Amino acid sequence: MRFPFALLVLLALPLSADLVVPQTSAPRILIPVAGDAPGANGTHFRSDVTIVNLRDAEQRVMLLWYPQDGTPVSRTITIGSRSGISSEDFVRNVLQLSGIGAIDIVAVNADNAVDPFGQLHATARIWTPQPNVVGGEMSQPFPALVFASAQPAVKWILGMRRDAEHRLNVGIVNPSSATQRFRVTIIGATSSTPGEVVEIEVPAQAVRQRNMTGASDVAQILVQNISGTGATTTWHAWASSVHNVTGDAWSQTAFAAPPAQ
């Protein structure tokens, strides 16, 4: 089942400043990627998520799961006044799901219409037990984003690495009600010449993640919405570099570069 929403987001920040951590609260927040899924070399990645209701009244919250594989799922919870919920394995324990996907966190009224007065705040990190180390773990923060219904058609992801020691994953979440297509271009740090170019189709309310093979030391990533709706339809992209042995990783979310002066 699909769950499209229209939303007036109440923001005091410009569209480009869309991180919810730690700047603000909002009626609707998107965690672009989360999961409970095994990785390479004995890793098992989980999402540690906290959601806080900053209102002086209890808040009904709809949690929408946009999967990499499968059908979108929803669950509705209530969070008390000035309180929150937290789980180190949110996808399994709260959503009762597994795999990789995105979490759309929406403040709603009793009839499940979007509540524009919602004041939600969310944090997320992805973590895994460290292979071959008893009791050890590694994690990376994954910022939650204020949901915006309009997005630019071109975004960049910088600061990633892909080499003999690190693999590179690029992901895109499409919360909209229509399929979208994207072109992902990898550009090495020492060259302005495009390297690999791949096109990724992302179904409505779904996530697609792609392992980007090839050779480059520092990767600059250009993500273009080529479906013709990029300026009016929401989407987000991210990339993660993961150490091939330990599973240690870091990630960056895509951003819109400022126009040329």
Number of C-alpha atoms within 10 A of each C-alpha: 8 17 15 13 12 9 16 13 18 16 15 8 11 7 15 13 13 19 19 21 16 11 10 16 22 24 25 28 27 24 25 26 30 27 25 22 16 15 11 14 13 15 21 18 23 25 26 21 22 16 19 20 27 20 16 11 13 15 26 21 26 22 19 24 29 30 24 23 12 10 13 18 17 16 12 15 13 15 19 17 14 15 15 16 16 15 15 17 21 22 25 17 12 16 17 10 16 18 17 25 30 26 26 23 26 28 26 21 16 10 8 13 14 21 21 17 15 25 22 26 25 27 19 24 19 24 24 23 19 20 18 11 9 8 8 10 15 16 19 16 16 24 22 26 24 28 27 22 17 14 20 20 20 18 20 19 23 19 15 22 24 22 17 12 13 19 21 22 18 21 23 28 29 25 32 20 16 14 15 23 18 20 16 21 19 22 20 19 16 11 9 10 10 13 17 14 14 13 14 17 17 22 19 20 28 25 25 22 19 14 13 18 12 14 15 17 16 17 24 22 24 19 26 19 23 16 15 12 17 19 14 13 21 20 24 24 23 24 26 24 24 21 19 16 14 20 26 18 19 18 22 19 22 20 20 15 12 7 5 4 3
